[in-house]
């Protein structure tokens, strides 16, 4: 099997498309959403994931999406069933977060590091909902153009904001019409580990500064992710090499101590609720995998937070 190469070493100001570095992780996530959307009893419904992955053109992800990869007997965590169930848990959580927010009357939403997220095109957004998607310019351009070529139209008033989250994204958001006087639903899905520790703090500082009472955050984080990557990053990278992708996951995650997400949001005035991955698996009727490396990298804390009064 030939191996596709992707330069992953991070540096300040690095950029990427959907076949390289952090962008490749967005394509991997979309491939798993496509897997979970297939079959007679699909776990989720994302009709745009498969054509987007095909358009990116990374063969390892296309083969994974189509169930064409052989899973070694000693690697059960990478079976199609496990990959689909894990992504179904994550997708249902963030879908539900947005649906609950708009059900409570919120009509402004932001997806941070939107990647190949298609919620703007597939969720039943109420009329008048404005959805902002923030990501690297190459990523924003590719997804917008590809979905338009497929004839897909967003259901919400989708406003793409092409800016790096390490830069002054709040100004770019305001320039596209963002109203900080309106309660906002924010999601940061699969993002935090790919930010430097100080940028993670600034992200939440900026969200708080842009939010009014009643705003909500949905996010997920892996506790002690740099330590987990150091211990098992080589093992995970080897799994991807078996699938034909030369992607060094340990080089994608920034090292260094970082603040605990829940504690940091609490001190900023957010009221937080946390659910563990095993709890979310049980909630969805799935068995949490016993494989230790799957648990190490899939041990996501799912966080929902609401901003209280600042009076």
Secondary structure as UniProt FT lines:
FT   STRAND          4..5
FT   TURN            12..13
FT   TURN            18..19
FT   HELIX           21..36
FT   TURN            40..41
FT   TURN            47..48
FT   HELIX           49..56
FT   HELIX           59..65
FT   TURN            66..67
FT   TURN            73..74
FT   HELIX           76..78
FT   HELIX           80..103
FT   TURN            104..105
FT   STRAND          108..112
FT   TURN            115..116
FT   HELIX           119..122
FT   TURN            127..128
FT   STRAND          130..135
FT   HELIX           137..149
FT   TURN            150..151
FT   STRAND          157..162
FT   TURN            165..166
FT   HELIX           169..175
FT   TURN            176..177
FT   TURN            180..181
FT   STRAND          185..188
FT   HELIX           192..194
FT   HELIX           197..210
FT   TURN            213..214
FT   STRAND          216..222
FT   TURN            223..224
FT   HELIX           225..242
FT   TURN            243..244
FT   STRAND          245..246
FT   HELIX           249..251
FT   HELIX           261..267
FT   TURN            268..269
FT   STRAND          270..276
FT   HELIX           277..283
FT   TURN            284..285
FT   HELIX           292..298
FT   STRAND          300..307
//
